Amino acid sequence: MLMDSKIKITTYVDSEKIHEESYLGSFLEQISSEKISYSDKNNKKIKIFIDKIKESVSIEKDDSKIYLAYTKTSNDYSTQYGQMKLETQLVKISKMAKNSFTLFEIVYNIYFGKNDKQQNKLKILVKNN
């Protein structure tokens, strides 16, 4: 069932809160997946797709797509400096629901080099109207 939702996204890098934003979007829950869609402040379409069977997450922003799984995966990542190839690894996906609220927590590592990694956490709060 597709619902209009208020979506609040809080981004943490290495446990430090760096960004928080709220949008109107949609939340679709199905037996095997969940999909959160919205347009950001630059009007870029963002889709977060959680595959419950594969236990993976895809984050799409325009032409850029990050695929997160529990095994290390290589991604082409768009930055302001151009395309970069980065390895990512999913650490944890959790979901808590209460009344009309659903909170997703997606934790993943980005590897910049052999000994250089960053841990990102997305907290996505969905309020269904």
C-alpha positions in Angstrom: 0.0 0.0 0.0 1.4 3.4 -1.1 1.0 6.1 1.5 1.9 9.8 1.5 4.3 10.2 4.3 6.4 12.7 6.1 10.0 11.5 5.9 12.7 12.7 8.2 16.3 11.6 7.5 19.1 12.1 9.9 22.7 11.3 8.7 25.5 10.4 11.0 29.1 10.0 10.1 31.3 8.1 12.6 28.6 8.7 15.3 28.5 12.5 14.7 25.2 13.9 13.5 26.0 15.9 10.3 22.6 16.4 8.6 18.9 16.4 9.2 16.2 17.0 6.6 12.4 16.4 6.3 10.4 15.8 3.1 7.1 14.7 1.9 7.3 11.4 0.0 5.9 8.0 -0.2 6.4 4.7 1.7 5.5 1.4 0.2 5.6 -1.7 2.4 5.3 -5.2 0.8 6.0 -8.7 2.0 9.5 -8.9 0.5 10.5 -5.2 0.4 10.0 -1.6 1.6 10.5 1.5 -0.5 10.9 5.1 0.5 10.8 7.8 -2.2 11.0 11.5 -2.0 12.6 14.5 -3.8 15.3 16.4 -2.0 15.8 20.2 -1.7 17.5 20.2 -5.2 14.5 18.3 -6.6 16.6 15.2 -7.1 14.5 12.0 -6.8 15.7 9.7 -4.1 14.6 6.0 -3.7 15.6 3.8 -0.8 14.8 0.2 -1.4 15.1 -2.4 1.4 15.1 -6.0 0.2 13.9 -8.1 3.2 14.8 -11.4 1.5 18.4 -10.5 0.3 18.9 -8.3 3.4 20.2 -5.5 1.3 19.6 -1.8 0.7 19.8 0.2 -2.5 20.0 4.0 -2.4 19.3 5.7 -5.7 19.8 9.4 -6.4 19.3 10.4 -10.0 21.9 8.3 -11.9 23.9 7.4 -8.8 23.1 4.1 -7.0 24.7 2.6 -3.9 24.1 -1.1 -3.2 24.6 -2.1 0.4 24.9 -5.8 1.4 26.5 -7.6 4.3 29.4 -8.6 2.0 31.7 -5.9 0.7 30.5 -4.5 -2.6 32.1 -2.1 -5.0 30.1 0.9 -6.1 30.5 3.7 -8.5 29.9 6.8 -6.4 29.3 10.3 -7.7 31.0 13.1 -5.9 31.6 16.7 -6.7 35.0 15.6 -8.0 33.5 13.0 -10.4 33.0 9.3 -10.3 34.8 7.3 -7.6 34.9 3.6 -7.0 34.2 2.8 -3.4 33.7 -0.4 -1.4 30.7 -0.4 0.9 29.5 -2.9 3.5 26.2 -3.0 5.3 26.6 -3.3 9.1 23.0 -3.3 10.2 19.4 -2.7 9.1 16.8 -2.3 11.8 13.1 -1.3 11.8 10.8 -0.3 14.6 7.2 0.6 14.2 4.8 2.2 16.6 1.4 3.7 15.7 1.8 5.7 12.5 5.6 5.9 12.8 8.2 3.6 11.4 11.9 4.1 12.1 14.6 2.6 9.9 18.2 2.6 10.9 20.7 1.7 8.2 24.3 1.5 9.2 27.1 0.9 6.6 30.8 1.4 6.1 32.5 3.1 3.2 36.1 2.1 2.6 38.3 4.8 1.0 41.5 2.7 1.3 43.0 -0.2 3.1 43.0 1.4 6.5 40.6 4.3 5.9 36.9 3.7 6.5 34.0 5.8 7.5 30.8 4.5 9.2 27.6 6.1 8.0 24.2 5.8 9.7 20.9 6.8 8.2 17.9 7.2 10.6 14.8 7.4 8.5 11.6 8.3 10.4 8.4 7.8 8.3 5.2 9.2 9.6 2.2 7.8 7.7 -0.7 10.2 7.3 
